[in-house]
Amino acid sequence: MTAERYQKLPGRRRGLIRGASLWLGSGYLLSVKSMRFREDYKRFYFRDVQAIAVARAPRFHISTRSIFFATLWLIAFGISSAAAPQFRAALWVVAAALVIAWIVISAFFSCRCRIYTAVSREELPSIYRVWTARKFLDRLTPHIAQVQGAVDPNWAEQARDIEPGQPSPLAGAAANSLHSDARVHTVAADVLIATLFLSGVADLLLLRSNAALATQQQLVSALALIVEAVFLFLQYQRGILRAPMRNLAIATMFSVGAMYYVKQMMFSFYQGIQQGAGKSVKIPFFLSGSALTRGIDAGICIILGLVGLGIIFLDKDRRSPSDLNL
Amino acid sequence: MPLPCARCQTPLPKWELTSGDRAICTNCGSENTVRVFPALFAAETAARPEAAAEGEAACFDHPGKRAVGACRQCGRFVCDLCAVQFDGETWCPSCVAAGSGQARAANTEITRTLYDSVAVTIPLASFIFWPMTILTGPATVVYALMKWRQPLSLVRRSRWRFIVAMLIGLAELGGWIWGILYYIARGRMATP
C-alpha cells in the first residue's frame, strides 16, 4: 500500500504542547491534533460533511510564534543596556504595539470553526482567525461540492423549523455539560484581576526601589495570586466558573513560577559578576529582583489583567439558552 | 436538521439562514458563516436494516436483519447496519476492528507516536540538568538509529528531526570526551 500524500490546508495552531492542522486527503479532510510526542488523526469524508460553520469569537491563543517574538524582544531589551535611551524607548513602543495588535486581533478578528456530520460536531482548532477561515472554506468547499453536488439554493426552507433559544437534540450534550450554568466571572475572578493590576502598578511604582517594601510587595503579590488562582481552579472544578477564567488562573500561576526562576537566574548572573568584582550581594535582590525583572513582572501582570477584562467584557456567549425568552 | 452556532451550539434561526450564508446567533450574537452541503438533508432518510423474511440470508451479528452483502475477508453476511463500505468493497466490523489481512486497508490509523520529536527533545531537555547529557547524548544517537525506520507522522515526511537529534547527541558526547581529555591533560601538566 503506497503512503498517501496530503495537501496542507490553510491554518495551523502551534502551542507549546498542543498543535493542530488540517490536510486534504483523497476524498476526506484529515484533522491532525498533536500533543508534542503524539498525533491524533480524524478523517471527515467529503460525502459525510453536512455543514461547516464559522462564528466570530474572541480567541486569546499564545502561539509559539508569539513566544518567539517575545523572546526576541527580551533578548533585544537585554542587550540594549549599553544602547541609547531612545532605542530602549523604541523597544517599549514596539512591545506595546505588538501587545495591542495581539489583543485587537484576538478579540475582533478571531473565530471558531466547526464541521458537522450526522454523528459529530467537531471543532477545528487550527482555524481561529477569520482570514484563515475564509481561505479554508474557499479551498475545501469545491472538493465537498464535487463529491456531494450542489445544494439547493433554498436549502433553509427544507431545514426543520427552529424555535428560537431552544437547543437542538445535538446541542443538548453541550447544554447539559457540567459547565453549562457556570459563569464567565465570579467575585474571586474579579479579585484576581484586581490583584494582577495592583501588583503590576506596585511593581512599576517600586521599579528602582531596593527597600524591604519592594521585597514584601513581591512576596505578598505572588502569594495572593497563587491563592486566588487555586481558588479559581476549585470554582472551575465545582462547575461555578467557565474555562476562560480558569485558563487565566493557569497563566497567572505559570507567570509567577516562571518569574521566580527568571529572578533566580538573574541573581546568579548578578552574584557572579559582583563576586568577580569582589563585592557581596544582598539577599533582597534575590527576592524582589532587579528593575528589569520587576518591569517584566509588571508588564505580565497588566497584560494578564487586561486579558481578564477582555474575558469578562467580550465573552458574552455563555448565557444559558433558557435565559433567552423570545 | 437545525444548524447549531459554531460558538455556543444554540441552533441558528431559520429566518437568519434564509437570507444567505451568514446568520446571527440569537443566543451569543455571533455572526456565523455557514456552508451547507446536500448530506445535511440526506441524513434524515438514511437506510435502516430491514427484517429478514423466512428463508432469506440474514446478518451474522443480527439474525433478524436481512443481509445486504458478505465480508470480503471472512465471508460473513452483513446487514445494512454492519456493512462497512470502503474502497468499493464490503467488510464486516470484526475484520475492520481486527485490522488484519486485507481489512487493514479499511482500518485507518487514528494515532501515531512521533519518535523523531522524542529523539530531538531528549538531548535538549537534558540541558535543564546538564550532567545528564553524559547519558542522554549517546542515548539519543542510539534511539534515533533504532527508530529511524519507524513510521513518522502521516503528514510529515522528512526525517530531519532524527538528524538534528543525532547531531546534538554527538555534540554532547563530543563535549564530554573533550572535557574529560582536557582535564586529564591538565592534570598531567600540573604534576611535576
Contacts between the chains, C-beta under 8 A, distances in Angstrom:
chain1	res1	chain2	res2	distance
A	1	B	104	7.9
A	1	B	105	6.4
A	4	B	154	7.8
A	6	B	154	7.1
A	6	B	155	4.9
A	8	B	155	7.7
A	21	B	155	7.2
A	23	B	155	5.1
A	30	B	154	7.1
A	30	B	155	7.1
A	32	B	153	7.6
A	32	B	154	7.2
A	32	B	155	5.9
A	34	B	114	7.3
A	34	B	153	7.9
A	36	B	114	7.7
A	36	B	117	6.4
A	36	B	121	7.6
A	37	B	113	6.3
A	37	B	114	5.3
A	37	B	117	5.4
A	37	B	118	5.2
A	37	B	121	7.5
A	38	B	111	6.2
A	38	B	112	7.1
A	38	B	113	5.6
A	38	B	114	6.4
A	39	B	111	6.7
A	39	B	112	5.2
A	39	B	114	6.1
A	39	B	153	5.4
A	39	B	154	7.1
A	40	B	110	6.4
A	40	B	111	5.1
A	41	B	108	7.6
A	41	B	109	6.2
A	41	B	110	5.4
A	41	B	111	6.8
A	41	B	112	7.6
A	41	B	154	6.0
A	42	B	110	7.3
A	43	B	108	6.1
A	47	B	39	6.6
A	48	B	39	6.1
A	49	B	37	5.6
A	49	B	39	6.2
A	50	B	1	7.4
A	50	B	36	7.3
A	50	B	37	6.1
A	50	B	39	4.7
A	50	B	40	4.0
A	50	B	43	6.5
A	51	B	3	5.7
A	51	B	34	6.2
A	51	B	35	6.4
A	51	B	36	4.8
A	51	B	37	6.4
A	51	B	40	5.6
A	52	B	34	7.5
A	52	B	35	4.7
A	53	B	3	6.5
A	53	B	4	7.5
A	53	B	5	7.1
A	53	B	6	4.0
A	53	B	12	7.9
A	53	B	32	5.1
A	53	B	33	7.1
A	53	B	34	4.9
A	53	B	35	7.7
A	54	B	6	5.9
A	54	B	32	6.7
A	54	B	33	4.5
A	54	B	34	7.9
A	55	B	5	5.6
A	55	B	6	3.8
A	55	B	7	3.9
A	55	B	8	7.9
A	55	B	25	6.9
A	55	B	28	7.7
A	55	B	30	4.1
A	55	B	31	7.0
A	55	B	32	4.6
A	55	B	33	7.9
A	56	B	7	7.7
A	56	B	30	5.2
A	56	B	31	5.1
A	57	B	6	7.9
A	57	B	7	4.5
A	57	B	28	7.9
A	57	B	30	5.9
A	111	B	6	7.6
A	112	B	6	4.9
A	112	B	7	5.1
A	113	B	6	6.2
A	114	B	4	7.7
A	114	B	6	4.2
A	116	B	3	7.2
A	116	B	4	7.7
A	116	B	40	7.6
A	117	B	39	7.6
A	118	B	39	7.4
A	118	B	43	4.3
A	118	B	46	7.3
A	121	B	4	6.6
A	121	B	9	7.5
A	123	B	6	7.7
A	133	B	33	7.2
A	137	B	33	7.1
A	137	B	35	5.8
A	141	B	35	5.6
A	144	B	37	5.3
A	145	B	37	7.2
A	148	B	37	5.0
A	148	B	38	4.6
A	148	B	39	5.8
A	149	B	38	5.7
A	150	B	38	7.7
A	151	B	36	5.4
A	151	B	37	5.9
A	151	B	38	5.4
A	151	B	40	7.8
A	152	B	38	7.9
A	152	B	41	8.0
A	154	B	18	7.9
A	155	B	36	5.4
A	155	B	40	7.4
A	155	B	41	7.3
A	156	B	14	5.9
A	156	B	17	4.0
A	156	B	18	4.2
A	157	B	18	6.9
A	158	B	41	5.8
A	159	B	1	6.6
A	159	B	2	6.7
A	159	B	3	7.0
A	159	B	14	6.1
A	159	B	17	6.7
A	159	B	40	7.8
A	160	B	1	6.3
A	160	B	2	6.0
A	161	B	14	6.1
A	162	B	2	4.7
A	162	B	11	4.7
A	162	B	12	7.4
A	162	B	13	5.8
A	162	B	14	5.4
A	164	B	13	5.5
A	164	B	26	5.0
A	165	B	10	7.0
A	165	B	26	6.3
A	165	B	27	6.6
A	166	B	11	7.2
A	167	B	9	7.2
A	167	B	10	6.0
A	167	B	11	6.6
A	168	B	1	7.7
A	168	B	2	4.2
A	168	B	4	6.1
A	168	B	11	4.5
A	170	B	2	7.7
A	170	B	4	6.2
A	170	B	9	7.8
A	171	B	2	8.0
A	171	B	4	5.2
A	171	B	9	4.6
A	171	B	10	6.2
A	171	B	11	6.3
A	174	B	9	4.2
A	175	B	9	7.3
A	316	B	28	6.6
A	316	B	29	6.9
A	317	B	7	5.1
A	317	B	8	4.5
A	317	B	25	8.0
A	317	B	27	7.2
A	317	B	28	3.3
A	317	B	29	7.6
A	317	B	30	6.5
A	318	B	8	7.3
A	318	B	28	7.7
A	319	B	27	6.3
A	319	B	28	7.3
A	321	B	10	5.3
A	321	B	27	5.8
A	324	B	26	6.4
A	324	B	27	5.7
A	326	B	26	6.5
